[in-house]
Amino acid sequence: MIRKEELILTSEWDKTFPKSSKTEHSKVTFVNRYGITLAADMYVPLGAEGRLPAIAVSGPFGAVKEQCAGLYAQTLAERGFLTIAFDPSFTGESGGNVRYMASPDINTEDFMAAVDFLVLCGRADPERIGIIGICGLGGMAINAAALDTRIKATLASTMYDMTRVNAKGYFDSADTEEARYQAKAAMCAQRTEDLRNGEYKLAGGVVDPLPDDAPFFVRDYYDYYKTRRGYHPRSLNSNGGWNVTGCESFINQPILQYSNEIRSAVLLIHGEKAHSCYFSRDAYADMIRDSRYTDNKELMIIPDAVHTDLYDGGGKDAIPFGKIESFFTEYLR
């Protein structure tokens, strides 16, 4: 029997964005295949009737649904979609009794569990379901689309492939057997230390205070996670971060192996000046390579935008919500 954990959910509006008068908001929960209860915010167009096209949203990696996932969800609900923004397993208000862990498998399953919920909730049209993954959850969303045939359309926004960056380092700068060995040895040593201490050591979130010599992408993250723009008390990136061993399994579990077999529609959007843009460019190239399903795949590069501009618009309306709306309207008909 599937049992739900009892979650403590915040009742007040505690998002990093204003509440819309055009949508109805409520809290919902659902259980994934591993028995973990996930917490989500549901947004429904005000006064909507009948079954609606529906979208599940999550990310970025280490963020919570009260940050940009909720912004995407609420904005698309204003445009006629039923949406949910959820916290992945072990984070935010979601369950999982070992906190601040991540898994390529479990985080992919989280999206599929969100689809389960939408199929069965009674307010969504089970034949018109899409998903959105932001940053590190963008790679998980593509992985879910390769596995879940119920998903009709997928958006990956400012995408990270978390398995690639853990196995090869930023910009593939540590793509050697020796570098991976050293990373694994450090993780294993930390496992032993954690067991001796009886607790998991946190890796630390976005660095604070910001060093004078911090690279641009670190400054970019600081400007979002550590300021009023995007800070949230439950966000790992805003605070203590993941466990040091939280991403250990990412080193040898690549997630995009069968992306070129995705038959449903996929849109990738990324900022031209984002340090992470290579993830989307390469993911798109791999997705269409030797594929029979290229007509509904697209890569959209946003001029002058950096990575976090696609979190909240960056003060310059960088998120192409018009394009996103038309994409889901077309493929969730």
N, C-alpha and C positions, 0 to 999 in steps of 0.2 A: 504494500500500500504506500502511495506517495503521501508524505506528511510535510506540512509547512513548518518551518521554524517560526517562532514568535519574534517578529521584528519590532523595534521601537522606531516609529516613523515620525518625523517632524511635522507638526500640523501647520505652523506658520509659514508664510512665504519667506524663504531664505535664499533666493536665487541671486545670481550676480547680474541679473537683467530685470527690467520692470515687468510687472504682471500685465498681461493684455486684457482688455475689456471685450475682446472679440472671441475669446475661447473660454471653455469650462475646464477647470483643473481639478484633478483628484489623484489620490495615491492608490497604487495597485501593487500586488505582489504575485509572483509565480515561481514555480519550482523547476530547476533544470534537471538534466538526466542524472546528475550526481547527488541529487537530494538537497541542493543548496537553494534557499529561497532568495529570490532577487527582488529588490525594491525598485519601483519605477514611478515616475510622474506621467499621468495620462493627460493629454490635451485634446479637446474635442471642439470643433467649430461651434460657436454659440448658436443654439437653435437647430442644429443638424438633426435630421431624421433619417431612418433607414441605415443600411449597412454602407460603410464608407471605405474608400481606399485607405490603407493603413501603412504606417512606417514606424519601425523601431530604430532608435538612435542611441549610440553610445560612444564614449571617448571624450577627450584624448586619454592616452595611457597614463594612469595616475591621477586623472581628474575625476570629478563627480558630476552627477546628472544636473546639479544646480548651476553648473558652469555652462560651457558652450553647447553640450548635447541638448540641454533644455532650451537654449536659445533657438537652435535649429528646429527642435520639436514644436515649440510654441509658434514660431514663425510659419511653419508649414501647416499647422492647424489653422492659423488665420487664413490660409489659402485653400482650405477645404479638405484637408486630410486628417484622419484620426491618427494621433502619434503617441508614442511612449518614449521617454528618455529613461534609461535604466543604468544603475550602478552594476559593474561586473562583480563576479564572485569575489569575496574576501575584502571588498572595498566599500566605502561610503555607508549607506544604510542597508546594503545587501548582507546576506548571511555568509556563513563559512567561518568556522570557529578558530582557524589559524588566519590571522589578519595579515593583509598586505603581501599576499602571495599572488603569483600569476602563472598561467599555464596556456600554451598555445591551444591545447585541446579544450580545456575548460572554458577559456574565453571565447573560442569559436562556438562551443555548445551554448554559451550564454545567449548569443544571437539566435540560435535555433530554438532555444526555450522561449525567447521573446516572440518568435514566430508562432510557436505552439500557443502562447497566450492569445495572440491576435486572432488566430484561426478559431479559437474556442470561445472568445469573450462575448460574442453575440452582437457587437456593435461594428465590427470590421467585416469587410467582404473577404472571405478566405481565399478567393481567387485573385485578389488585388493587394498583395503585400510586398513591401519593399523594406530595405534596411539602409542605414547610414552609419558608417564608421568614420570617426575623426581621429587623425594622427595615428597612434599605435593601434587603435581599434579599427582603423581603416584596413589594415592588412588582415585582421581577423574577419572583417566583413566580407572581403573578397574570398577568404578561405571558406566562410560559411556559404557564400553563393556557389562555390564549387561543389558543395556537399548537399545543400538543401534545395531541392527542385521546386519547393513551394515559393521560393523567393523569385519574384518577377523582375525586380530592378534593384540595383545596388549603387549607392554613391560612396566613394572613398574620398574624403576631403583631407588635404594636406597630409597625405598618408605616410606612415612609417611601416616598414617591414621589421618588426621587433626581433624576429629570429635572425635576420641578416645582420642587424646592427649589434646584436649580442654575440654572434659568431665571428663577425669580421671587423667590428669596430666602425666608428663613423668614417664614412667615405671609403670603406673597405681598407682602412689603413692598417688593420691588424689581421689581415687575411693570410695567416701562416699557421702551420701546425704547431710551432713553438708558442706563438701568442695564444692560441686556443688552449694549449696544455697549461700554460701559466694561469690563464683565467679559470680553468677547471680546478687546478690545484688550490688556488686561492678560495674558491667556493667550497671545496671539500674541507679545507682547514677551518673555514668559518662554520660549517655544519658541526664539526666536532666541538668548537668553542661554544656555539649556541646550546648544544646539548649539555655541556658541562655547566653552563650558566643558568640553564633552565628558561631561557628566553631568546627570542630572535633579535639580533642586532639590526637596527635601522640603517639604511644607507645614506639617509639625508635627502631632503627634497632639493628644490632649486637653491643654489648657493646664495647665502645671505649672511653678512653683507656682500655686495657684488665687488669682486676684486677689480682693480684698475685695469688689469690686463686680460679681463674676461673676453673670450671670443664673442663675435656678434651673436651667434645663436644662443649662447647663455644669457646675454643681455636681453635678447628677444623673449626668452622664457621668463626672465625676471620681471620684465615689464608687464607680463600678463599675470603670472601666478603670485607674485609678491607685492602687488599694488592693489589699490581699490578696484582697478579694472577687472581683475579676475580672481582675487584671493577668496578662498572659502575654507572654513575651519576643518572640514572633512576631507579636503583635497590632499592627497599624498604629496603632490608636487609643491603645494603651497606650504607644506609643513615638514614632517620627518621622513617622507619618502617611503619607498618599498623596503622590505627586508633585504639585507645584503644578498641572501640566497633566493630572493623572491623570483628571479628570472633564470635560475640555473638551467632548467630544462630547455630554454630557448636556444641554447648553444647548438644542440644537435637535433632540432625538430623543425626543419624548414616548412613554412606553411603554404607556399604558393606553387607547389609542385604541379598541380593540375588546373591552374587558372585558365589555360588555353582550351579547356573543355567546358567552360561555363557557357551555357546556351542562352541564359537570360541577359538582360541589358545591364551594362556597367558603365558608369561615368566616373572618371577620376578628375578632380580639380586640384590645382596646386599653384602656389605663388611662384612667379618667375624668379624672384630673388630669395626664395626660401632655401636655407641650407639643405633641406630635406628633399628638394625637388627631384633628385635623382631616383628616389624610391618610386615615385609615380611614373616617371619616364620609363624606367626599366620594367616596372610591373605591367605597364601598358604594352610595351614591346613583347614581353613574354606572353601576355594574354592573347595577342593576335598572331603570334608565331605559329605556323603550321595549324592554325585553327580554322574550322569551318563556320565559326560563329562571330564574324568580325563586324557585320553591318550594324550591330547594336552596341558597339564598344566605342568609347570616346575619351580622349584626354584633352582637358581644357586648361590652358595655362593662363593665369591671371597676371596681366602686366604689372610690374613694380611691386607686387605683393610679397611680403615675407611670410614665414611659417605661421605665426600667431595672428596675422591679419585674417586668416580663415577660421579663427576661433570665434571672433566677435565683430569682425569687420575692420578692426584696427583704426577706427575713427574715420575711415574713408570708404565705407560701404563695399569692402572688398569681396564679401561673400555674394556670389551671383545667384541670389534667391530666385530671380526670374527664370534663369536657366534651369535651376534645380526643380522648380515647380513644373516647367514644361517637360522636363525629362520624366518625372514621375507621372505626370498627367498622361503622357504618351504611352508609357509602358505599364501603367496600372489601369488601363481602360477596362 
